[in-house]
Amino acid sequence: MLCSNMFKWGQGMASFDPLLADDYIDGIRVSTLFLGMDNSDSDGPPLLFETIIAGGFLDQFRMRCTTYEEAEVMHRIVLSMVKREQENSVQAMQIAGNLIDMIRHKGD
């Protein structure tokens, strides 16, 4: 809903919790918020919701969307990205460990 009075908008936002979803995966935070104003850079649809990652390899990655329903889906997608990135990190560490063992035992 459009609001032409910034004072009324500010009062409304002050009493409103903008957090839609907030999850932690091994110390990495994924949060989705209602921004309260259009954050688009173009003439496209208004971008009113944002999901952001805090921590890990994807730190500060963010996505924005228009509707509450899109924000719910976006949050789940970003959670999946974080989980996948962590799985890849664990797998990469295992491969690195195996390579180190191979190098150490090469002369045996």
N, C-alpha and C positions, 0 to 999 in steps of 0.2 A: 504494500500500500504506500502511495506517495505521501510525503509529509512536507508541506511548504513552510512550516515553522520550525526552525532548527532548535529552538528552546524546547518545544514540545517533544521533538525527536530525541533530544538529549535526555529529557526526563524519562521518556519511555525506555530508552536503552539503559539508563542507570538502574532501573528496577528489573531488568531482564537478564537472565543467564544465557549468554550466547553459545555455550558449549553444548554441542549435540552428542558428541562421542569422544571418549578419551581412553586410549588403551596403551599399555606398556608391554613391550616384548623384550625381555632381557635388557632392560635399561633404556630402550629406545621408545620414545613417546610418539604416538600418532594421535593427533587431535583434530576434530572437525568443529568448526565454529560458524555461526551466523554472523556475517560481517556488519550488517546493519545498513550498508550502503553499497551502491554499485561500484565494483572495483574493476570494471572492464576497461580495456584500452582502445576499444573500437565501437562501432555503431551496432554491434551484435547484441544479443540478449544480455541483460544485467547479470553480473557475476556476484552473487550474494553470499555464497558459502565457500569456505576454504578448508582444505585438509592439509596439514603440514606435519613433516617428520622432524623430530628433534633428537639428534644423536645418530651414531652409526655412519655407515658409508653414504647413505642418502640424506644426511643432515641438511635441513633447510629446504628439501624438496617440497614443493607445494602444488596443489591443483585447486582450481576454482570451478564452481558450477552455479547454475541458476536456481534450481528447486530443492526443496527439502528431500524429496525422493531421490534425486540425483546425488545429493550429499550423502545419503545413507549408503548408496551403492559405491560412491567414490571412496568413502571411508573403508569399506570392505576391500576394495581393490588395492588401496594403498597399504592396508594391513598385509595383504597377500604379497605385495612387493617387498615389504620389510622381511617377512618370513622367508621368502625366496632368497633374498640377499644374504640372510643369516645362514641358510642352508648351504649356499654357494661358498660362503666364507669358511664354514666348517669343513666342507669338502676340499676347498683349496688348501687349508691347513693340513689336512690328512695327506693330500698329494705331496705337499712340500715336505712333510715328515718322512714319507716313504722315499722321496728322492734323496733326502739327506742320508737316510739309512743306506740306500744303494751306493751313494758316493763313498760313505765311510767304509763300507764292506767291499768295495770294488777290488781292492788288492788282496783280499782273503782267498 
